[in-house]
């Protein structure tokens, strides 16, 4: 496969990550406008947000299995079409085609659930596409590019979408986002589509996976260990995603404007750190072994994140606190290449399934985090909530000691469990 074609695939997968984040983030920015127009309160809007998370978590594995059996090319195309439809209808139906109030609430819950269902396809199918088209020595580097796409969306989407909504209205922002998703679906179908489904480095293993039960890779204890580690990793990440802004306002006494700027800083750092970590992960995997390459990067990044998290909470200076917490997030994101390349190493022709299970475990870690952290803050305070998250990052790092990945060319997870 020519290098340019591989680069195109990785670029498009990165755009899926970026556009997917924009589509999930825009409603958070639009929430105040939507609540006023559609007569919804905060609790009802929270139900809309939760519907997305539910659909996203539940359909990781079904999409992963579909990608393994049907191929990631066409499957990801149809997923992006679902993104387009649900996003377009979110701007069109509530308050216009159905009245404001309860009817709009119900339709929003249904549409956000379906968007979560569609977006659940992104990372498991991306992992399967990387296994199909990228050499085994570039897996972590390739997936790091997707994390960069997510980091760009995290850093720059809120201010851009906010500006667009205040200037043109919240509905227009959903129409624009739907066009982005449609354009990406068309570009992916033209560049990959059915051709991607017919190509793979796994050879006969692709046919073998169709004969094996979809749940076969789950019998591998190393898959279970990686999923458990990713659960704790994601718990820590969701602490930052949902609570860093409020921590800077309430605990550090920063203004809402400055807190918004500083909340995006970790993701700016990640744009630089994550590709370097992915490259190092693949380099060490070639020089030493897959196991040590993935393990070293994941453990160092997790322990570094824990250390910077504790330092950022304990230090008195606001500037040093922001620096420490930003580095903690950036180091945490550096683990993504290691986790996802490990899922590819373990999964082989079942990469979509293994990746789906791992990401589902991570999202359940996020569910626990969003539910537990406010309780910890209320009863024990901000420092305890953050230090306990640092402790779980250490646990996630420790689990990597027990992970063993097959050497290049070894049997897949379905047979080496």
VOPAGU-2260 file (C-alpha; in pm, 1 decimal, decimal comma):
REM VOPAGU-2260
SITE   aa  ch    i         X         Y         Z
SITE  UNK   A    0       0,0       0,0       0,0
SITE  UNK   A    1     156,0     335,7     -98,3
SITE  UNK   A    2     258,8     560,5     186,6
SITE  UNK   A    3      38,6     844,1      61,2
SITE  UNK   A    4    -269,2     620,7      82,5
SITE  UNK   A    5    -185,5     525,7     439,5
SITE  UNK   A    6    -138,9     889,0     531,6
SITE  UNK   A    7    -473,5     972,9     376,7
SITE  UNK   A    8    -646,2     703,9     581,7
SITE  UNK   A    9    -484,3     824,1     905,9
SITE  UNK   A   10    -573,9    1184,7     819,6
SITE  UNK   A   11    -938,0    1092,0     759,0
SITE  UNK   A   12    -952,3     888,9    1079,1
SITE  UNK   A   13    -812,8    1189,8    1266,0
SITE  UNK   A   14   -1084,7    1403,5    1111,8
SITE  UNK   A   15   -1343,3    1151,2    1232,5
SITE  UNK   A   16   -1204,5    1201,5    1581,5
SITE  UNK   A   17   -1211,7    1579,9    1546,4
SITE  UNK   A   18   -1556,4    1608,0    1386,0
SITE  UNK   A   19   -1698,9    1352,3    1626,5
SITE  UNK   A   20   -1587,3    1564,0    1918,7
SITE  UNK   A   21   -1737,2    1878,6    1762,3
SITE  UNK   A   22   -2070,4    1699,5    1718,7
SITE  UNK   A   23   -2079,2    1583,1    2078,7
SITE  UNK   A   24   -1951,8    1913,2    2222,4
SITE  UNK   A   25   -2175,8    2157,2    2036,0
SITE  UNK   A   26   -2483,5    2076,6    2245,2
SITE  UNK   A   27   -2292,4    2157,1    2565,3
SITE  UNK   A   28   -2222,5    2505,6    2431,6
SITE  UNK   A   29   -2577,3    2536,5    2294,2
SITE  UNK   A   30   -2742,6    2422,3    2617,0
SITE  UNK   A   31   -2821,5    2770,9    2758,3
SITE  UNK   A   32   -2980,3    2880,8    2429,1
SITE  UNK   A   33   -3174,5    2556,1    2389,0
SITE  UNK   A   34   -3300,6    2554,4    2747,3
SITE  UNK   A   35   -3442,6    2904,4    2711,3
SITE  UNK   A   36   -3613,5    2839,6    2377,9
SITE  UNK   A   37   -3734,7    2485,2    2443,0
SITE  UNK   A   38   -3843,2    2546,1    2805,5
SITE  UNK   A   39   -3606,5    2288,2    2956,3
SITE  UNK   A   40   -3437,3    2295,6    3295,9
SITE  UNK   A   41   -3091,4    2174,5    3396,9
SITE  UNK   A   42   -3211,4    1833,6    3512,5
SITE  UNK   A   43   -3383,5    1771,7    3179,3
SITE  UNK   A   44   -3075,6    1886,7    2989,5
SITE  UNK   A   45   -2870,5    1647,3    3198,6
SITE  UNK   A   46   -3098,3    1366,9    3080,2
SITE  UNK   A   47   -3022,1    1467,1    2720,8
SITE  UNK   A   48   -2647,5    1455,1    2791,1
SITE  UNK   A   49   -2681,6    1116,6    2963,8
SITE  UNK   A   50   -2866,9     970,8    2665,1
SITE  UNK   A   51   -2559,9    1026,7    2449,6
SITE  UNK   A   52   -2330,6     857,9    2701,6
SITE  UNK   A   53   -2563,9     558,9    2727,3
SITE  UNK   A   54   -2580,0     503,4    2352,3
SITE  UNK   A   55   -2205,0     560,2    2320,3
SITE  UNK   A   56   -2115,6     305,6    2588,3
SITE  UNK   A   57   -2363,5      33,7    2489,5
SITE  UNK   A   58   -2276,2      19,5    2118,7
SITE  UNK   A   59   -1896,0       6,6    2134,1
SITE  UNK   A   60   -1891,0    -372,0    2104,5
SITE  UNK   A   61   -2164,5    -412,3    1838,1
SITE  UNK   A   62   -1982,6    -168,1    1609,1
SITE  UNK   A   63   -1649,8    -337,0    1679,8
SITE  UNK   A   64   -1792,6    -677,6    1591,0
SITE  UNK   A   65   -1947,7    -532,4    1273,1
SITE  UNK   A   66   -1613,5    -382,9    1172,6
SITE  UNK   A   67   -1438,7    -717,0    1220,9
SITE  UNK   A   68   -1694,9    -910,6    1019,1
SITE  UNK   A   69   -1802,1    -660,9     752,9
SITE  UNK   A   70   -1494,0    -439,5     739,7
SITE  UNK   A   71   -1435,9     -87,5     873,5
SITE  UNK   A   72   -1468,5      94,8     540,9
SITE  UNK   A   73   -1837,5      75,9     464,9
SITE  UNK   A   74   -1933,7      35,9     829,7
SITE  UNK   A   75   -1773,5     365,9     929,1
SITE  UNK   A   76   -1937,6     534,8     630,8
SITE  UNK   A   77   -2283,9     436,9     752,1
SITE  UNK   A   78   -2196,1     543,1    1105,5
SITE  UNK   A   79   -2101,0     889,7     977,0
SITE  UNK   A   80   -2432,1     908,6     787,0
SITE  UNK   A   81   -2608,5     846,1    1118,8
SITE  UNK   A   82   -2400,9    1129,7    1273,8
SITE  UNK   A   83   -2521,4    1357,4     993,8
SITE  UNK   A   84   -2888,9    1268,7    1026,4
SITE  UNK   A   85   -2910,3    1295,6    1405,1
SITE  UNK   A   86   -2718,8    1624,8    1415,2
SITE  UNK   A   87   -2931,5    1779,2    1140,1
SITE  UNK   A   88   -3254,0    1669,6    1310,7
SITE  UNK   A   89   -3133,4    1808,8    1644,2
SITE  UNK   A   90   -3133,6    2155,8    1490,9
SITE  UNK   A   91   -3450,2    2104,6    1289,5
SITE  UNK   A   92   -3705,3    1915,1    1499,7
SITE  UNK   A   93   -3714,3    2047,1    1860,7
SITE  UNK   A   94   -3927,0    2360,2    1886,8
SITE  UNK   A   95   -4002,4    2368,3    1513,9
SITE  UNK   A   96   -4145,8    2034,7    1400,0
SITE  UNK   A   97   -4248,4    1942,7    1754,3
SITE  UNK   A   98   -4353,9    2189,2    2026,1
SITE  UNK   A   99   -4124,2    2308,5    2302,3
SITE  UNK   A  100   -4143,8    2135,1    2637,3
SITE  UNK   A  101   -4193,0    1763,6    2693,1
SITE  UNK   A  102   -4213,6    1673,8    2323,0
SITE  UNK   A  103   -3884,2    1847,8    2249,5
SITE  UNK   A  104   -3722,9    1684,1    2551,3
SITE  UNK   A  105   -3822,9    1335,2    2436,0
SITE  UNK   A  106   -3704,9    1392,1    2079,3
SITE  UNK   A  107   -3373,4    1534,0    2203,0
SITE  UNK   A  108   -3317,6    1231,7    2426,1
SITE  UNK   A  109   -3387,0     998,0    2132,6
SITE  UNK   A  110   -3163,9    1193,0    1891,4
SITE  UNK   A  111   -2872,2    1220,7    2134,3
SITE  UNK   A  112   -2898,5     849,7    2214,2
SITE  UNK   A  113   -2880,5     771,8    1841,5
SITE  UNK   A  114   -2585,4    1008,5    1799,2
SITE  UNK   A  115   -2411,0     820,4    2079,8
SITE  UNK   A  116   -2490,2     493,9    1901,9
SITE  UNK   A  117   -2335,3     627,2    1580,6
SITE  UNK   A  118   -2029,1     779,9    1745,6
SITE  UNK   A  119   -1956,2     456,7    1929,6
SITE  UNK   A  120   -1827,5     328,0    1595,7
SITE  UNK   A  121   -1542,4     577,0    1564,7
SITE  UNK   A  122   -1256,1     435,8    1770,1
SITE  UNK   A  123   -1316,6      57,9    1743,8
SITE  UNK   A  124   -1350,7      87,7    1365,4
SITE  UNK   A  125   -1052,4     322,2    1344,2
SITE  UNK   A  126    -843,6      63,6    1527,6
SITE  UNK   A  127    -963,2    -203,2    1284,2
SITE  UNK   A  128    -878,5      20,2     987,8
SITE  UNK   A  129    -527,2      79,2    1125,1
SITE  UNK   A  130    -475,8    -296,6    1155,8
SITE  UNK   A  131    -592,1    -334,2     794,2
SITE  UNK   A  132    -375,7     -69,8     632,4
SITE  UNK   A  133     -92,2      30,8     861,6
SITE  UNK   A  134     222,0    -172,7     932,4
SITE  UNK   A  135     245,7    -319,6    1281,9
SITE  UNK   A  136     535,1     -83,2    1358,2
SITE  UNK   A  137     311,1     225,0    1316,8
SITE  UNK   A  138       4,5     135,1    1520,4
SITE  UNK   A  139      61,6     357,4    1823,8
SITE  UNK   A  140     180,2     645,5    1606,3
SITE  UNK   A  141    -126,7     616,1    1383,4
SITE  UNK   A  142    -371,9     611,2    1671,4
SITE  UNK   A  143    -191,1     903,3    1835,0
SITE  UNK   A  144    -297,2    1108,6    1532,5
SITE  UNK   A  145    -661,0    1042,3    1626,4
SITE  UNK   A  146    -595,2    1163,4    1980,8
SITE  UNK   A  147    -443,9    1481,2    1835,2
SITE  UNK   A  148    -769,3    1532,5    1644,4
SITE  UNK   A  149    -963,2    1495,4    1969,1
SITE  UNK   A  150    -724,2    1734,6    2146,2
SITE  UNK   A  151    -769,2    1997,9    1875,8
SITE  UNK   A  152   -1143,9    1967,3    1913,6
SITE  UNK   A  153   -1117,2    1989,7    2291,7
SITE  UNK   A  154    -900,7    2301,4    2279,2
SITE  UNK   A  155   -1071,0    2501,7    2006,5
SITE  UNK   A  156   -1429,5    2380,3    1961,7
SITE  UNK   A  157   -1592,3    2556,8    2261,7
SITE  UNK   A  158   -1486,2    2913,5    2170,1
SITE  UNK   A  159   -1551,8    2866,9    1796,7
SITE  UNK   A  160   -1893,0    2706,8    1842,9
SITE  UNK   A  161   -1985,3    2963,4    2106,6
SITE  UNK   A  162   -1898,5    3246,2    1867,0
SITE  UNK   A  163   -2104,0    3087,0    1587,8
SITE  UNK   A  164   -2407,5    3038,6    1810,0
SITE  UNK   A  165   -2408,7    3392,5    1942,1
SITE  UNK   A  166   -2377,9    3526,7    1587,7
SITE  UNK   A  167   -2605,1    3293,2    1388,7
SITE  UNK   A  168   -2811,0    3102,6    1645,5
SITE  UNK   A  169   -2780,6    2757,3    1795,5
SITE  UNK   A  170   -2972,2    2581,0    1516,6
SITE  UNK   A  171   -2731,4    2696,3    1245,9
SITE  UNK   A  172   -2440,5    2546,9    1437,6
SITE  UNK   A  173   -2605,1    2203,4    1417,5
SITE  UNK   A  174   -2663,7    2241,9    1043,2
SITE  UNK   A  175   -2298,5    2331,2     987,6
SITE  UNK   A  176   -2185,1    2037,3    1198,3
SITE  UNK   A  177   -2414,1    1806,3     999,9
SITE  UNK   A  178   -2253,1    1927,0     676,2
SITE  UNK   A  179   -1908,5    1854,2     822,5
SITE  UNK   A  180   -2014,1    1500,3     906,8
SITE  UNK   A  181   -2168,5    1447,8     562,5
SITE  UNK   A  182   -1858,6    1576,4     385,6
SITE  UNK   A  183   -1638,8    1348,7     594,1
SITE  UNK   A  184   -1861,7    1048,8     518,1
SITE  UNK   A  185   -1831,8    1121,1     145,5
SITE  UNK   A  186   -1453,3    1165,6     163,9
SITE  UNK   A  187   -1411,8     844,7     362,2
SITE  UNK   A  188   -1634,8     645,7     126,0
SITE  UNK   A  189   -1440,4     771,9    -175,1
SITE  UNK   A  190   -1095,4     712,8     -25,3
SITE  UNK   A  191   -1162,9     387,9     160,0
SITE  UNK   A  192   -1509,4     238,2     136,3
SITE  UNK   A  193   -1520,8    -120,0      19,5
SITE  UNK   A  194   -1150,8    -115,6     -78,4
SITE  UNK   A  195   -1048,8     -86,9     284,5
SITE  UNK   A  196   -1263,5    -387,2     373,1
SITE  UNK   A  197   -1080,1    -603,8     122,3
SITE  UNK   A  198    -726,7    -523,0     239,9
SITE  UNK   A  199    -556,7    -640,6     555,8
SITE  UNK   A  200    -222,0    -738,8     699,4
SITE  UNK   A  201    -377,1   -1028,7     889,7
SITE  UNK   A  202    -426,5   -1245,1     580,1
SITE  UNK   A  203    -624,5   -1565,4     648,1
SITE  UNK   A  204    -701,6   -1446,6    1000,5
SITE  UNK   A  205    -966,4   -1212,6     859,6
SITE  UNK   A  206   -1160,3   -1511,5     731,5
SITE  UNK   A  207   -1097,4   -1701,6    1055,4
SITE  UNK   A  208   -1260,7   -1436,2    1267,8
SITE  UNK   A  209   -1586,7   -1480,0    1080,1
SITE  UNK   A  210   -1595,8   -1845,6    1196,4
SITE  UNK   A  211   -1502,6   -1773,5    1558,4
SITE  UNK   A  212   -1760,3   -1652,7    1813,2
SITE  UNK   A  213   -1746,5   -1276,1    1850,6
SITE  UNK   A  214   -1678,9   -1309,3    2222,4
SITE  UNK   A  215   -1376,1   -1539,5    2177,2
SITE  UNK   A  216   -1111,4   -1266,4    2236,5
SITE  UNK   A  217   -1272,4   -1181,4    2570,6
SITE  UNK   A  218   -1141,1   -1507,4    2714,5
SITE  UNK   A  219    -788,5   -1367,7    2699,7
SITE  UNK   A  220    -690,7   -1252,6    3049,5
SITE  UNK   A  221    -455,2    -992,0    2904,2
SITE  UNK   A  222    -751,5    -829,0    2729,9
SITE  UNK   A  223    -928,4    -818,4    3066,2
SITE  UNK   A  224    -624,5    -658,7    3235,3
SITE  UNK   A  225    -589,7    -390,4    2967,7
SITE  UNK   A  226    -962,7    -314,9    2994,7
SITE  UNK   A  227    -939,3    -287,3    3374,8
SITE  UNK   A  228    -643,9     -50,5    3344,5
SITE  UNK   A  229    -829,6     157,4    3085,9
SITE  UNK   A  230   -1128,9     179,0    3321,4
SITE  UNK   A  231    -913,7     351,7    3585,5
SITE  UNK   A  232    -734,3     561,1    3323,8
SITE  UNK   A  233   -1066,0     694,0    3194,2
SITE  UNK   A  234   -1192,6     759,3    3546,2
SITE  UNK   A  235    -903,2    1002,8    3590,0
SITE  UNK   A  236    -950,8    1161,4    3247,5
SITE  UNK   A  237   -1320,5    1230,3    3311,2
SITE  UNK   A  238   -1226,6    1404,8    3636,2
SITE  UNK   A  239   -1045,0    1662,3    3423,9
SITE  UNK   A  240   -1305,8    1675,5    3148,2
SITE  UNK   A  241   -1597,2    1750,8    3380,1
SITE  UNK   A  242   -1444,1    1908,6    3689,8
SITE  UNK   A  243   -1123,0    2096,1    3604,1
SITE  UNK   A  244   -1306,3    2414,4    3505,2
SITE  UNK   A  245   -1513,1    2421,5    3824,7
SITE  UNK   A  246   -1204,6    2343,3    4035,9
SITE  UNK   A  247   -1018,4    2642,6    3895,7
SITE  UNK   A  248   -1315,2    2869,7    3965,5
SITE  UNK   A  249   -1413,6    2744,2    4310,9
SITE  UNK   A  250   -1087,1    2624,0    4461,7
SITE  UNK   A  251    -832,8    2847,6    4289,5
SITE  UNK   A  252   -1048,1    3159,5    4270,7
SITE  UNK   A  253    -994,9    3221,3    3900,2
SITE  UNK   A  254   -1239,1    3411,5    3683,1
SITE  UNK   A  255   -1471,6    3220,2    3453,9
SITE  UNK   A  256   -1292,3    3359,5    3148,3
SITE  UNK   A  257    -942,3    3267,8    3262,4
SITE  UNK   A  258   -1062,2    2924,8    3378,4
SITE  UNK   A  259   -1207,6    2860,9    3032,9
SITE  UNK   A  260    -875,3    2947,7    2871,5
SITE  UNK   A  261    -673,7    2733,6    3113,7
SITE  UNK   A  262    -910,7    2439,4    3071,7
SITE  UNK   A  263    -808,4    2422,6    2705,0
SITE  UNK   A  264    -435,5    2443,8    2780,0
SITE  UNK   A  265    -386,1    2070,7    2859,4
SITE  UNK   A  266    -517,6    1977,4    2517,6
SITE  UNK   A  267    -284,1    2224,2    2348,0
SITE  UNK   A  268       5,5    2050,0    2524,7
SITE  UNK   A  269    -135,0    1713,9    2416,0
SITE  UNK   A  270    -110,8    1816,2    2050,7
SITE  UNK   A  271     267,8    1812,3    2097,7
SITE  UNK   A  272     309,6    1538,4    2358,9
SITE  UNK   A  273      79,4    1267,2    2221,1
SITE  UNK   A  274     246,9    1216,0    1878,5
SITE  UNK   A  275     587,0    1193,5    2048,7
SITE  UNK   A  276     452,6     930,5    2289,4
SITE  UNK   A  277     299,8     730,6    2003,3
SITE  UNK   A  278     624,6     736,9    1807,8
SITE  UNK   A  279     822,3     629,5    2114,9
SITE  UNK   A  280     575,1     349,2    2183,0
SITE  UNK   A  281     626,4     202,4    1834,5
SITE  UNK   A  282    1003,0     259,5    1845,9
SITE  UNK   A  283    1041,2      69,5    2174,0
SITE  UNK   A  284     808,9    -204,5    2047,7
SITE  UNK   A  285    1043,0    -262,2    1752,3
SITE  UNK   A  286    1367,7    -238,7    1949,7
SITE  UNK   A  287    1261,5    -445,0    2250,7
SITE  UNK   A  288     914,8    -603,4    2220,6
SITE  UNK   A  289     551,7    -509,0    2185,3
SITE  UNK   A  290     494,9    -578,2    2554,3
SITE  UNK   A  291     775,1    -352,8    2676,6
SITE  UNK   A  292     711,4     -83,0    2418,4
SITE  UNK   A  293     346,6     -41,9    2517,0
SITE  UNK   A  294     410,4    -103,8    2887,7
SITE  UNK   A  295     689,1     149,9    2938,0
SITE  UNK   A  296     507,6     436,5    2766,4
SITE  UNK   A  297     178,4     363,6    2945,0
SITE  UNK   A  298     334,6     325,3    3289,6
SITE  UNK   A  299     562,0     629,1    3265,8
SITE  UNK   A  300     279,0     845,9    3136,1
SITE  UNK   A  301      34,5     727,3    3404,4
SITE  UNK   A  302     283,1     773,2    3687,9
SITE  UNK   A  303     383,4    1111,5    3548,2
SITE  UNK   A  304      18,1    1213,4    3532,1
SITE  UNK   A  305     -36,6    1107,3    3893,8
SITE  UNK   A  306     269,5    1300,9    4010,5
SITE  UNK   A  307     172,1    1620,0    3828,1
SITE  UNK   A  308    -186,8    1586,9    3949,3
SITE  UNK   A  309     -80,6    1573,5    4314,8
SITE  UNK   A  310     168,1    1856,1    4261,6
SITE  UNK   A  311     -90,8    2071,6    4089,8
SITE  UNK   A  312    -335,9    2028,2    4377,4
SITE  UNK   A  313     -83,5    2083,3    4656,6
SITE  UNK   A  314     111,1    2381,0    4520,4
SITE  UNK   A  315       5,9    2726,9    4637,6
SITE  UNK   A  316      74,5    2926,4    4321,4
SITE  UNK   A  317    -208,2    2950,9    4068,4
SITE  UNK   A  318      38,1    2948,8    3780,2
SITE  UNK   A  319     215,5    2636,4    3904,4
SITE  UNK   A  320    -119,5    2470,5    3974,7
SITE  UNK   A  321    -235,7    2527,1    3617,8
SITE  UNK   A  322     100,1    2404,0    3485,8
SITE  UNK   A  323      88,6    2087,7    3698,7
SITE  UNK   A  324    -271,9    2001,1    3613,8
SITE  UNK   A  325    -215,8    2072,8    3243,7
SITE  UNK   A  326      84,0    1840,2    3236,9
SITE  UNK   A  327    -119,0    1577,2    3424,0
SITE  UNK   A  328    -384,1    1579,0    3149,5
SITE  UNK   A  329    -125,9    1581,8    2868,7
SITE  UNK   A  330      59,3    1284,9    3019,2
SITE  UNK   A  331    -268,4    1097,9    3063,9
SITE  UNK   A  332    -356,5    1144,9    2697,4
SITE  UNK   A  333     -11,5    1011,9    2605,4
SITE  UNK   A  334    -130,8     667,6    2717,0
SITE  UNK   A  335    -391,7     640,1    2441,4
SITE  UNK   A  336    -150,1     517,6    2175,8
SITE  UNK   A  337     -23,2     246,1    2409,5
SITE  UNK   A  338    -370,0     127,3    2508,8
SITE  UNK   A  339    -511,4     117,6    2157,6
SITE  UNK   A  340    -204,0     -37,4    1996,1
SITE  UNK   A  341    -214,7    -303,4    2270,5
SITE  UNK   A  342    -578,3    -372,7    2180,4
SITE  UNK   A  343    -466,9    -415,1    1817,5
SITE  UNK   A  344    -180,0    -644,9    1918,1
SITE  UNK   A  345    -414,1    -858,1    2127,2
SITE  UNK   A  346    -709,4    -847,4    1890,1
SITE  UNK   A  347    -558,1    -899,3    1547,1
SITE  UNK   A  348    -851,7    -982,8    1323,3
SITE  UNK   A  349   -1079,7    -918,8    1622,8
SITE  UNK   A  350    -936,7    -573,1    1685,6
SITE  UNK   A  351   -1273,8    -401,3    1647,5
SITE  UNK   A  352   -1427,5    -625,4    1912,5
SITE  UNK   A  353   -1137,7    -590,3    2158,0
SITE  UNK   A  354   -1121,0    -214,8    2102,2
SITE  UNK   A  355   -1496,2    -187,0    2153,3
SITE  UNK   A  356   -1481,4    -377,0    2481,4
SITE  UNK   A  357   -1187,8    -167,8    2603,9
SITE  UNK   A  358   -1356,8     160,5    2515,1
SITE  UNK   A  359   -1680,1      44,8    2676,9
SITE  UNK   A  360   -1484,0     -24,8    2996,6
SITE  UNK   A  361   -1331,7     321,6    2971,4
SITE  UNK   A  362   -1670,9     485,8    2934,1
SITE  UNK   A  363   -1803,4     300,4    3235,8
SITE  UNK   A  364   -1502,7     440,9    3420,6
SITE  UNK   A  365   -1626,5     781,6    3309,2
SITE  UNK   A  366   -1976,6     706,1    3435,8
SITE  UNK   A  367   -1837,6     610,9    3778,1
SITE  UNK   A  368   -1618,1     921,1    3778,0
SITE  UNK   A  369   -1897,8    1165,8    3697,1
SITE  UNK   A  370   -2116,2    1009,5    3969,0
SITE  UNK   A  371   -1856,1     961,9    4243,2
SITE  UNK   A  372   -1638,9    1273,5    4217,8
SITE  UNK   A  373   -1908,5    1525,0    4324,9
SITE  UNK   A  374   -1980,2    1305,1    4629,5
SITE  UNK   A  375   -1610,5    1302,8    4719,9
SITE  UNK   A  376   -1590,9    1679,0    4675,3
SITE  UNK   A  377   -1892,4    1737,7    4896,9
SITE  UNK   A  378   -1776,5    1511,5    5182,7
SITE  UNK   A  379   -1396,5    1529,9    5164,2
SITE  UNK   A  380   -1310,4    1834,2    4951,2
SITE  UNK   A  381   -1140,5    1899,9    4617,9
SITE  UNK   A  382    -787,7    1788,2    4719,0
SITE  UNK   A  383    -908,1    1442,0    4826,5
SITE  UNK   A  384   -1107,3    1393,3    4506,3
SITE  UNK   A  385    -802,6    1476,9    4294,2
SITE  UNK   A  386    -554,7    1278,0    4505,0
SITE  UNK   A  387    -779,5     970,9    4492,2
SITE  UNK   A  388    -783,4    1004,9    4112,7
SITE  UNK   A  389    -402,0    1016,1    4118,6
SITE  UNK   A  390    -402,8     694,2    4322,2
SITE  UNK   A  391    -619,3     526,2    4057,1
SITE  UNK   A  392    -373,9     638,2    3788,7
SITE  UNK   A  393    -105,3     450,8    3984,7
SITE  UNK   A  394    -332,1     143,8    3995,6
SITE  UNK   A  395    -380,9     167,9    3617,1
SITE  UNK   A  396      -2,6     182,6    3575,1
SITE  UNK   A  397      51,7    -115,7    3804,6
SITE  UNK   A  398    -186,1    -334,8    3603,8
SITE  UNK   A  399      41,8    -299,0    3301,3
SITE  UNK   A  400     299,6    -516,7    3480,7
SITE  UNK   A  401      69,3    -813,7    3422,8
SITE  UNK   A  402       0,8    -745,9    3053,8
SITE  UNK   A  403     173,4    -973,2    2802,5
SITE  UNK   A  404     132,5    -900,9    2432,9
SITE  UNK   A  405     196,9   -1153,7    2155,1
SITE  UNK   A  406     513,8   -1100,5    1949,8
SITE  UNK   A  407     477,0    -991,4    1589,4
SITE  UNK   A  408     320,7   -1268,3    1384,2
SITE  UNK   A  409     201,9   -1465,1    1688,9
SITE  UNK   A  410    -143,0   -1611,2    1728,5
SITE  UNK   A  411    -435,5   -1382,0    1790,0
SITE  UNK   A  412    -621,4   -1330,5    2111,9
SITE  UNK   A  413    -870,9   -1592,5    2005,2
SITE  UNK   A  414    -606,6   -1862,3    2032,5
SITE  UNK   A  415    -342,6   -1747,6    2283,1
SITE  UNK   A  416    -576,5   -1688,9    2576,0
